[in-house]
Amino acid sequence: MKTIMALRDTKEFKKGEIRRVDDKTANMMVGLVWGYISKSEWKKQTRNPKEVDTVEKPKTKKNEKSSKKN
């Protein structure tokens, strides 16, 4: 599998469109309109990062140790 991106606008494809295709198809498509890109670029576009809810803890004063004299 190869990852390719459209380098130009055409009737069928918009510039920046990313596809994962098999090696033979990629070899035929790459040229003036399509170019190879890294798989990580494809992952960024297709996978939505999970939103993590962050809860801020209230600030507390440092616990002061009381010293006891015997």
Backbone hydrogen bonds in HBPLUS format (Angstrom, degrees):
<---DONOR---> <-ACCEPTOR-->    atom                        ^
c    i                          cat <-CA-CA->   ^        H-A-AA   ^      H-
h    n   atom  resd res      DA  || num        DHA   H-A  angle D-A-AA Bond
n    s   type  num  typ     dist DA aas  dist angle  dist       angle   num
A0002-LYS N   A0021-VAL O   2.72 MM  19  5.50 168.0  1.73 170.8 174.4     1
A0021-VAL N   A0002-LYS O   2.94 MM  19  5.50 158.1  1.99 158.5 163.6     2
A0037-ILE N   A0003-THR O   3.05 MM  34  5.72 160.6  2.09 142.3 141.8     3
A0004-ILE N   A0019-ARG O   2.92 MM  15  5.47 163.5  1.94 159.4 164.8     4
A0019-ARG N   A0004-ILE O   2.89 MM  15  5.47 163.0  1.92 159.6 164.4     5
A0005-MET N   A0035-GLY O   2.80 MM  30  5.44 154.3  1.86 153.8 162.4     6
A0035-GLY N   A0005-MET O   2.96 MM  30  5.44 145.6  2.08 141.6 152.3     7
A0006-ALA N   A0017-GLU O   2.85 MM  11  5.28 155.6  1.91 148.2 156.2     8
A0016-GLY N   A0006-ALA O   2.89 MM  10  5.18 173.1  1.89 140.1 142.4     9
A0007-LEU N   A0033-VAL O   2.53 MM  26  5.17 172.5  1.54 158.4 161.2    10
A0010-THR N   A0013-PHE O   2.88 MM   3  5.20 171.9  1.88 161.2 158.8    11
A0017-GLU N   A0014-LYS O   3.15 MM   3  5.74 157.8  2.20 140.6 139.6    12
A0026-ALA N   A0022-ASP O   2.98 MM   4  6.18 162.5  2.01 158.2 164.0    13
A0027-ASN N   A0023-ASP O   2.96 MM   4  6.18 158.5  2.01 151.7 156.7    14
A0028-MET N   A0024-LYS O   3.23 MM   4  6.51 147.6  2.34 142.3 150.2    15
A0029-MET N   A0025-THR O   2.96 MM   4  6.18 147.5  2.07 148.9 158.4    16
A0030-VAL N   A0026-ALA O   2.96 MM   4  5.93 161.4  2.00 159.5 161.3    17
A0031-GLY N   A0034-TRP O   2.96 MM   3  5.53 166.0  1.98 142.9 143.4    18
A0041-GLU N   A0038-SER O   3.21 MM   3  5.67 140.5  2.37 107.2 116.2    19
A0042-TRP N   A0039-LYS O   3.08 MM   3  5.18 118.7  2.47  98.7 113.3    20
A0043-LYS N   A0039-LYS O   2.99 MM   4  6.35 155.0  2.05 151.3 158.8    21
A0044-LYS N   A0040-SER O   3.01 MM   4  6.22 154.6  2.08 144.0 149.8    22
A0045-GLN N   A0041-GLU O   3.28 MM   4  6.52 150.2  2.37 141.3 148.1    23
A0046-THR N   A0042-TRP O   3.01 MM   4  6.19 158.2  2.06 154.0 159.8    24
A0047-ARG N   A0043-LYS O   2.96 MM   4  5.64 158.3  2.00 149.0 153.1    25
